Every structure is written in C-alpha cells, then in structure tokens.
Amino acid sequence: MDNLTFSVKQGEVFALLGHNGAGKSTTIDLILGLKAPDSGSAAILGMNAGKHRKQVFERVGVQLQHTQYQNSITVEEACIEYASLYDAPADYPRLLEGFGLAALRKNLVSKLSGGERQKLSVVLALIGNPEIVFLDELTTGLDVVARREVWRTLKHLKEQGLTIFLTTHYMEEAEALCDRVCIIRSGKKVAEGSIDEVVANSGQRNLEEAYLFFMGEEELL
C-alpha cells in the first residue's frame, strides 16, 4: 500500500473500490491484523488488531472471499458452531430467513451453489452481533434478485447501527448502500468522499463513470 489513509465512522457503510490486485483485500487483512504492515499502522475500535486479536474479533464480523468449511457440515450446523463462539449470538434462524437460506438449513454446505455459500458467509459474519462487519466482494456470484435481497438486509442492519466496511466491483451496489467510498489504484488512494462528492470531483455523470475516470480509463466511456 502507498501511504493509504482513511477512517470509517460509526454506523456508516464505507466501500473500498478498485480493480483486482489494487489492494482491497490486503487492506482488510492489514486492518484486522491478519498481515503486518511494512510501515504505518491500522486501528480498529481504537485497538491494534495484531496486538489485541481476541478483543477485536469479539466485536468484529468478517466475511472473506474464500471461506473454508468442514466437510459434511450442514448450514444449520455451521451456524450453531459459529454461535457457540459468542456469549450473546444473534438469532441465526432470523438471519437465514433474511438472506433467503431458511429452506436450506439441513442442506450440506458443500452442496450449496456459489451464491448460496456467499450468503451463508455473510450470515456467519453477523452471528456474533458485531459492531462492525467486513464484507469482501459480498455479492459476487449472486444473481440480481439475490443481490437486492442482500442489500435490503444490509440496509436494515445499518438502520440498527451496524457499521459496514465492504469491497465491491458493482458501482450500483456502492451507490445503493454506501455513505462514503474510497477508490484505490495500485494501493494508492485516488478519491474519497460521499458518492455525490466523488462524482462531482470527477466531472462525470455517475459513480461508474467517476470510477473509470479515477482509474485512468475515462477514454473507454
């Protein structure tokens, strides 16, 4: 990362945008203490996650792009297993219902479609009743209907005070969900602000065109 700095406010939805390889997932790993920075530092909930991992992960939910599950475990068993890690877990049946997975409770995770597994990973990230949740490409592989179902659920969670940090390739998703976005290019911040601010600063008509502008691809328009 190249002197990347930003802050996320409590209760907001914040998106990190950039091409594959721009450093989005690496940034999440650095924030969560899963990787050590070469220089600089990252704080979450006032703590260095690398030094206070247990305290951080009691208050943070994480959905990563490639979540691994045990063999021969059902959707419900995965939820029960995650819930056992917390003193006051969320109502997982309600979460499954909200994400359209209630009818699949007895299904093996290994038999789920890619989109269903993606939604399950979000449910598991929310089981601990986190104060902030990290969602890395949360709707990749979902069809339009399923994507909008997830959006509705996340908007409801935001209304309840959850802080959401996400990465996405879908500019429509960022426009629908986010209070602010940060666009990075090769690990360097090239734009940050509300959707309206980023669009205005680019001189373009919408976020998709602004994104291409800041990524140096405005000639494709």
Disulfide bonds with the S-S distance in Angstrom:
none
